């Protein structure tokens, strides 16, 4: 089966509940895994594993989650005790296969979650190796919110006469997500982000950057602005990634700055705001990023801070979505004349209150006035940011 639906609509439940029902209806005594669920990130593997355990709480089925960055011995011990369902990332599962600590010869069902990412050039060789270890007679299910034509072509080489299910128009974002673009000069993005969080008193914001280094740098700058911030990306240890995500979910951290490691499948309960500090290079990643908000019928807002050099990336996203995104410049943060493009200044965030704030609130670093003094202040601030 080849299935797509908007982010936040329940794809995990869509494959987990029937999988549990099918396995529990015919439950042989052997404990070799009968179902395999593959995910592209460790965080998503843990989340899917938690869903499997929650939905199957009153069943006798056993499951284990297998991923890198943590000790392998507890995973080996769990596999030896016998499991029905394995949730895994490809790299660590291949490690277990090479060590012969897992037997996939009895797998009846294999699920590729977020399969567009699973089948890209970073994973496809690992996926082919894993599928080669599975019985030829099996059910293969692929789920994602986005599929490019190239990924669809590739997926068809791994499936036999697949049933295709599309719950919504292809590559569409969840309808509950309000999408807004704020044009701004690149060297004032951080300043504008601090202002938006502080003035509006946003208590939980997921911010996406393109690079790991950029995520670290932005997190440090926001922390200096007085915002409790953590970063999550591939260079962080698994313990640090888990701690940052848990602190964010529990409200201990106000801003979580992340690379696209957090854009796939992560379910953060009623997350109100997602900010694209930098647009992704791949338009489909935009859909996954903003899908962290507006989940399970809740409303959400996705804000993109777009500089002139990202115009082509924005056009690619709009082409994918088949719609123009609302563009509004924030008064006092309008881009310079050469990069204003289609945006018109608006006053959703009144300049008269810009320096006001609530407890723990960050404020803008330069005055909104147009006088000579404020321009000098802004110049000093931009120079400080460039050298920070």
Backbone torsions as a table, in degrees:
resi	resn	phi	psi	omega
1	UNK	NA	144.0	-179.1
2	UNK	-124.6	106.6	-170.1
3	UNK	-124.4	138.5	175.4
4	UNK	-136.0	143.4	176.7
5	UNK	-155.4	159.6	-178.5
6	UNK	-59.7	154.0	178.1
7	UNK	-61.7	143.6	176.0
8	UNK	78.9	13.9	-176.8
9	UNK	-101.3	-1.8	174.1
10	UNK	104.6	32.7	-179.9
11	UNK	-64.1	-36.6	179.7
12	UNK	-60.3	-46.6	176.2
13	UNK	-64.6	-32.8	-178.2
14	UNK	-60.7	-33.0	176.3
15	UNK	-102.7	-26.7	-175.8
16	UNK	-72.7	-45.3	-176.9
17	UNK	-62.4	-48.8	177.7
18	UNK	-65.3	-34.6	178.8
19	UNK	-61.5	-46.6	179.2
20	UNK	-63.5	-41.2	-179.8
21	UNK	-62.1	-45.5	-177.7
22	UNK	-65.1	-44.6	-178.9
23	UNK	-67.1	-38.6	-177.0
24	UNK	-72.2	-25.8	-179.9
25	UNK	-70.5	-27.6	179.1
26	UNK	-134.8	93.3	-169.4
27	UNK	-114.3	87.4	179.7
28	UNK	-67.9	165.2	-174.8
29	UNK	-74.6	-28.5	-177.8
30	UNK	-67.7	156.0	-176.0
31	UNK	-116.2	30.0	171.0
32	UNK	-76.6	142.1	-177.6
33	UNK	-55.8	135.1	177.9
34	UNK	-108.7	-12.3	177.5
35	UNK	-139.2	142.1	179.6
36	UNK	-130.2	126.7	177.2
37	UNK	-117.4	119.9	-178.9
38	UNK	-106.3	135.3	179.2
39	UNK	-129.9	155.4	-177.2
40	UNK	-80.3	-20.2	-177.4
41	UNK	-129.5	156.7	179.5
42	UNK	-64.3	-43.3	-178.0
43	UNK	-60.7	-41.1	179.8
44	UNK	-69.2	-35.6	177.0
45	UNK	-60.1	-45.2	179.5
46	UNK	-63.4	-42.3	-178.0
47	UNK	-65.1	-44.2	178.7
48	UNK	-64.4	-40.9	178.1
49	UNK	-60.2	-41.3	177.6
50	UNK	-61.9	-39.4	178.5
51	UNK	-65.2	-42.5	178.3
52	UNK	-58.3	-44.6	-178.6
53	UNK	-68.9	-38.2	179.9
54	UNK	-66.7	-50.1	-177.6
55	UNK	-67.6	-30.9	-177.7
56	UNK	-102.3	23.6	-174.7
57	UNK	-54.1	-38.6	-174.9
58	UNK	-102.8	17.8	175.0
59	UNK	-104.7	161.1	180.0
60	UNK	-88.6	4.6	179.8
61	UNK	-70.9	143.6	178.4
62	UNK	-114.6	147.2	-180.0
63	UNK	-137.4	160.8	176.3
64	UNK	-143.3	146.6	176.0
65	UNK	-108.1	135.2	-173.3
66	UNK	-128.1	117.3	179.1
67	UNK	-155.0	163.7	-176.6
68	UNK	-82.9	176.8	177.4
69	UNK	85.1	-5.7	177.9
70	UNK	-131.1	169.6	-178.0
71	UNK	-60.5	142.6	-177.6
72	UNK	-87.2	-24.1	-174.2
73	UNK	-60.0	-48.2	178.9
74	UNK	-59.4	-34.2	178.7
75	UNK	-66.9	-42.8	179.0
76	UNK	-61.5	-42.9	-179.3
77	UNK	-63.7	-41.9	178.9
78	UNK	-64.4	-40.5	178.8
79	UNK	-65.5	-37.9	179.3
80	UNK	-65.3	-34.6	-179.4
81	UNK	-69.0	-17.6	179.1
82	UNK	100.9	128.2	179.9
83	UNK	-139.6	155.1	176.0
84	UNK	-96.6	-32.7	-174.1
85	UNK	-130.2	130.5	174.6
86	UNK	-114.1	125.2	172.2
87	UNK	-106.9	126.2	-169.8
88	UNK	-149.7	156.0	164.4
89	UNK	-92.8	150.6	-172.2
90	UNK	-60.7	-43.4	-175.1
91	UNK	-61.0	-50.1	-178.9
92	UNK	-68.8	-34.4	177.8
93	UNK	-63.9	-39.9	176.5
94	UNK	-62.9	-35.7	175.4
95	UNK	-59.8	-45.1	179.5
96	UNK	-65.3	-38.4	178.5
97	UNK	-64.1	-41.1	-179.8
98	UNK	-67.8	-31.1	178.0
99	UNK	-87.6	-1.8	-179.1
100	UNK	58.7	36.7	178.2
101	UNK	-98.7	1.4	175.2
102	UNK	-140.5	141.7	-179.8
103	UNK	-117.6	115.1	-177.9
104	UNK	-102.7	13.9	-174.6
105	UNK	-71.4	-15.3	-178.8
106	UNK	-105.4	8.1	-176.9
107	UNK	-65.5	126.3	178.4
108	UNK	-100.5	-30.1	-175.1
109	UNK	-133.3	130.1	173.3
110	UNK	-124.8	132.1	-179.3
111	UNK	-116.9	128.5	171.7
112	UNK	-105.4	103.4	-179.9
113	UNK	-86.8	142.9	-173.2
114	UNK	51.7	51.6	-167.9
115	UNK	-70.6	-18.9	176.0
116	UNK	-63.8	-36.9	175.5
117	UNK	-76.2	-34.3	179.6
118	UNK	-64.4	-28.2	-175.4
119	UNK	-101.1	5.3	177.9
120	UNK	-76.3	178.3	-170.2
121	UNK	-63.9	-19.3	180.0
122	UNK	-77.2	-21.0	-173.8
123	UNK	-120.8	-21.6	-166.4
124	UNK	-57.3	-38.0	-179.6
125	UNK	-66.0	-40.6	177.3
126	UNK	-64.6	-41.1	-179.5
127	UNK	-62.4	-43.8	-180.0
128	UNK	-62.3	-40.2	178.5
129	UNK	-62.3	-42.3	-178.9
130	UNK	-67.7	-46.3	-178.9
131	UNK	-61.7	-30.4	179.1
132	UNK	-66.4	-20.8	-179.7
133	UNK	-88.8	-5.5	-176.5
134	UNK	-94.9	156.9	176.3
135	UNK	-59.4	145.2	179.3
136	UNK	-65.5	-33.0	178.9
137	UNK	-92.3	102.1	-177.6
138	UNK	-159.0	168.7	172.6
139	UNK	-102.6	128.8	179.9
140	UNK	-116.2	125.6	-177.9
141	UNK	-120.4	133.8	178.4
142	UNK	-123.3	129.3	-177.5
143	UNK	-128.5	139.4	172.0
144	UNK	-168.9	167.4	175.4
145	UNK	-89.6	-22.8	-176.5
146	UNK	-135.1	142.7	175.2
147	UNK	-140.5	121.5	172.3
148	UNK	-82.0	158.6	178.2
149	UNK	-56.4	-37.2	-179.4
150	UNK	-65.6	-40.3	179.2
151	UNK	-67.6	-38.2	177.8
152	UNK	-61.8	-42.6	178.8
153	UNK	-61.0	-45.9	-179.2
154	UNK	-64.7	-42.0	-179.1
155	UNK	-61.4	-36.7	-179.0
156	UNK	-65.3	-21.4	176.8
157	UNK	-76.9	-14.9	-178.5
158	UNK	-104.0	-8.5	-176.1
159	UNK	-116.5	154.8	176.8
160	UNK	-111.0	113.3	178.6
161	UNK	42.9	58.9	-173.6
162	UNK	-69.3	142.9	166.9
163	UNK	-75.0	133.5	179.5
164	UNK	-109.2	127.5	179.8
165	UNK	-124.8	121.2	176.4
166	UNK	-123.5	111.9	-176.3
167	UNK	-77.5	-27.1	-179.6
168	UNK	-140.0	166.8	176.4
169	UNK	-52.3	143.3	-173.4
170	UNK	-55.4	136.6	173.1
171	UNK	59.9	33.0	179.4
172	UNK	-97.2	150.2	177.0
173	UNK	-84.7	159.2	178.8
174	UNK	-59.7	138.8	-175.2
175	UNK	-68.2	-22.1	-177.3
176	UNK	-78.8	-2.9	-176.8
177	UNK	-96.5	118.3	173.5
178	UNK	-81.3	126.5	-175.5
179	UNK	-112.5	126.3	-177.1
180	UNK	-134.0	140.3	174.7
181	UNK	-111.7	127.0	173.4
182	UNK	-108.4	105.0	174.6
183	UNK	-65.9	138.9	-178.1
184	UNK	-162.7	150.0	175.6
185	UNK	-66.2	145.1	-175.6
186	UNK	-55.9	-41.8	-174.9
187	UNK	-78.8	3.7	174.5
188	UNK	-117.1	7.6	-178.8
189	UNK	-60.9	-48.4	-177.8
190	UNK	-61.7	-40.9	179.1
191	UNK	-60.9	-44.8	179.7
192	UNK	-66.6	-40.6	179.7
193	UNK	-60.9	-46.0	178.1
194	UNK	-59.6	-41.1	179.9
195	UNK	-63.9	-46.4	-178.9
196	UNK	-61.2	-44.1	-179.9
197	UNK	-65.8	-45.1	-176.2
198	UNK	-71.5	-50.3	-176.0
199	UNK	-64.9	-39.5	-178.5
200	UNK	-87.9	-2.3	178.8
201	UNK	54.5	43.7	175.5
202	UNK	-67.5	129.0	-176.1
203	UNK	-97.7	-16.6	-178.1
204	UNK	-147.3	111.1	-175.1
205	UNK	-134.6	127.0	174.1
206	UNK	-101.5	120.3	-174.3
207	UNK	-114.8	129.3	-178.7
208	UNK	-104.9	134.0	171.8
209	UNK	-119.9	169.1	-177.5
210	UNK	-84.3	-31.4	-172.4
211	UNK	-125.4	159.0	177.4
212	UNK	-64.7	-44.2	179.4
213	UNK	-61.4	-42.2	179.4
214	UNK	-63.7	-35.3	178.3
215	UNK	-65.6	-44.6	178.6
216	UNK	-61.7	-47.1	-177.4
217	UNK	-62.4	-44.8	-179.4
218	UNK	-65.3	-40.6	179.1
219	UNK	-61.3	-41.1	178.4
220	UNK	-64.0	-42.1	-179.0
221	UNK	-66.8	-41.5	179.6
222	UNK	-66.7	-35.2	177.2
223	UNK	-63.4	-38.8	177.4
224	UNK	-65.5	-26.4	177.7
225	UNK	-79.8	0.3	177.1
226	UNK	94.2	12.3	-179.6
227	UNK	-101.8	128.9	177.4
228	UNK	-67.9	112.0	-169.2
229	UNK	-133.5	145.8	172.8
230	UNK	-134.8	159.2	179.2
231	UNK	-121.0	147.9	178.0
232	UNK	-138.6	124.8	179.1
233	UNK	-163.3	177.7	-172.2
234	UNK	-66.0	-21.2	179.9
235	UNK	-84.3	-10.4	177.9
236	UNK	-77.7	147.8	174.7
237	UNK	-64.2	157.3	-179.9
238	UNK	-62.1	-36.1	179.0
239	UNK	-63.1	-41.7	179.6
240	UNK	-67.4	-38.9	179.2
241	UNK	-65.0	-44.5	-179.9
242	UNK	-64.1	-43.3	-179.4
243	UNK	-63.8	-44.4	-179.3
244	UNK	-62.5	-43.3	-179.2
245	UNK	-66.9	-42.6	179.1
246	UNK	-65.0	-42.2	178.5
247	UNK	-62.1	-37.3	179.6
248	UNK	-68.2	-44.6	-180.0
249	UNK	-62.8	-34.3	-177.2
250	UNK	-86.9	-1.4	178.3
251	UNK	83.7	7.3	177.8
252	UNK	-75.8	-26.0	176.6
253	UNK	-116.4	131.5	-175.4
254	UNK	-84.9	-36.9	-177.4
255	UNK	-125.5	128.1	174.1
256	UNK	-113.3	116.7	178.7
257	UNK	-97.5	128.2	-171.7
258	UNK	-141.5	154.5	166.4
259	UNK	-88.9	-172.5	-176.4
260	UNK	-70.0	0.8	172.8
261	UNK	-60.6	-23.5	-178.7
262	UNK	-101.3	3.5	-174.2
263	UNK	-87.4	-12.9	-172.7
264	UNK	-102.2	108.1	168.2
265	UNK	74.7	-13.9	-174.8
266	UNK	-61.7	131.2	-177.7
267	UNK	-109.7	104.6	178.2
268	UNK	-108.0	113.8	-169.1
269	UNK	-54.9	119.1	174.8
270	UNK	52.8	38.7	176.1
271	UNK	-61.5	121.4	-173.9
272	UNK	-83.4	-30.1	-171.4
273	UNK	-136.5	133.3	169.5
274	UNK	-122.1	134.8	178.7
275	UNK	-122.5	126.4	170.3
276	UNK	-88.8	95.4	177.3
277	UNK	-65.7	-35.0	172.0
278	UNK	-134.1	138.9	178.5
279	UNK	-70.8	146.9	177.9
280	UNK	-72.9	156.6	178.1
281	UNK	-72.6	-28.5	-179.1
282	UNK	-105.1	121.0	-176.3
283	UNK	-55.7	-38.1	-179.2
284	UNK	-60.1	-30.0	179.4
285	UNK	-65.7	-27.1	176.3
286	UNK	-61.6	-44.3	-179.8
287	UNK	-60.5	-41.9	-179.5
288	UNK	-70.1	-39.5	179.2
289	UNK	-59.1	-54.5	-174.5
290	UNK	-72.0	-14.2	176.8
291	UNK	-73.0	-2.0	174.1
292	UNK	-74.8	-15.5	175.6
293	UNK	-115.4	168.6	-179.8
294	UNK	65.9	35.8	-176.1
295	UNK	-95.9	151.0	175.8
296	UNK	52.5	40.4	175.0
297	UNK	86.1	-5.3	179.6
298	UNK	-80.7	156.4	177.3
299	UNK	-81.8	151.4	177.6
300	UNK	-152.6	165.4	179.3
301	UNK	-131.8	131.2	177.4
302	UNK	-116.7	120.8	-176.9
303	UNK	-116.2	132.0	178.6
304	UNK	-116.3	124.8	175.7
305	UNK	-93.4	110.3	-168.5
306	UNK	-117.2	122.2	176.2
307	UNK	-96.8	167.9	-174.2
308	UNK	-56.1	-37.9	-176.9
309	UNK	-72.0	-5.5	178.9
310	UNK	-103.6	10.5	-177.0
311	UNK	-57.0	-43.1	-178.5
312	UNK	-67.5	-35.1	177.3
313	UNK	-65.5	-39.6	178.4
314	UNK	-64.3	-41.2	178.9
315	UNK	-63.0	-38.5	178.3
316	UNK	-63.4	-39.1	178.2
317	UNK	-66.2	-44.0	-180.0
318	UNK	-64.8	-35.6	176.4
319	UNK	-65.9	-41.1	178.1
320	UNK	-62.5	-44.3	-178.6
321	UNK	-78.0	-15.0	-176.9
322	UNK	58.9	41.4	178.3
323	UNK	-160.7	156.7	174.4
324	UNK	-89.6	138.3	178.0
325	UNK	-90.7	145.6	179.5
326	UNK	-64.6	127.6	-179.4
327	UNK	-116.3	122.2	178.1
328	UNK	-138.9	127.2	177.2
329	UNK	-87.6	140.0	178.6
330	UNK	-83.7	130.6	-178.9
331	UNK	-58.0	128.8	-177.7
332	UNK	94.8	-14.2	179.2
333	UNK	-125.1	18.9	179.7
334	UNK	-59.9	143.8	176.1
335	UNK	-66.4	158.9	177.6
336	UNK	-62.1	162.2	-172.5
337	UNK	-51.1	-36.8	-176.0
338	UNK	-71.7	-13.1	-176.2
339	UNK	-126.8	17.1	-176.9
340	UNK	-72.3	-29.5	177.4
341	UNK	50.7	-127.7	-172.9
342	UNK	-88.6	-9.5	-169.5
343	UNK	-73.8	142.5	174.1
344	UNK	-117.6	135.2	179.5
345	UNK	-58.7	145.0	175.5
346	UNK	-140.1	171.4	-171.1
347	UNK	-126.2	43.7	174.2
348	UNK	-62.6	-26.2	-178.6
349	UNK	-119.0	87.9	-170.7
350	UNK	-55.9	134.1	-178.5
351	UNK	-67.7	-24.5	-177.8
352	UNK	-65.4	-22.3	-177.6
353	UNK	-105.9	4.1	-169.9
354	UNK	-56.0	-36.4	-176.7
355	UNK	-88.7	-3.4	175.8
356	UNK	-77.3	161.6	179.1
357	UNK	-169.0	159.7	175.1
358	UNK	-97.1	-179.4	-179.0
359	UNK	-59.7	132.4	178.4
360	UNK	74.7	12.0	-172.4
361	UNK	-92.0	136.4	175.9
362	UNK	-92.5	146.4	179.1
363	UNK	-120.5	166.1	-179.4
364	UNK	-64.7	153.0	-175.6
365	UNK	-92.9	-9.8	178.0
366	UNK	-130.7	151.7	-177.4
367	UNK	-72.2	145.0	178.0
368	UNK	-76.5	-12.3	-177.4
369	UNK	-65.6	158.0	-175.2
370	UNK	-97.7	9.1	-176.6
371	UNK	-71.1	168.7	-178.6
372	UNK	-61.2	-39.3	-177.8
373	UNK	-62.7	-43.7	-178.5
374	UNK	-67.2	-34.0	177.9
375	UNK	-63.6	-40.9	178.0
376	UNK	-63.3	-40.1	178.7
377	UNK	-63.1	-44.9	179.2
378	UNK	-61.3	-39.9	179.4
379	UNK	-63.2	-42.6	178.6
380	UNK	-62.5	-40.9	-179.3
381	UNK	-64.5	-43.9	-180.0
382	UNK	-64.3	-38.4	177.7
383	UNK	-63.9	-39.4	179.5
384	UNK	-64.2	-41.3	-179.7
385	UNK	-64.0	-39.0	-178.0
386	UNK	-67.2	-28.4	-175.8
387	UNK	-99.8	-1.9	-176.0
388	UNK	-68.9	NA	NA
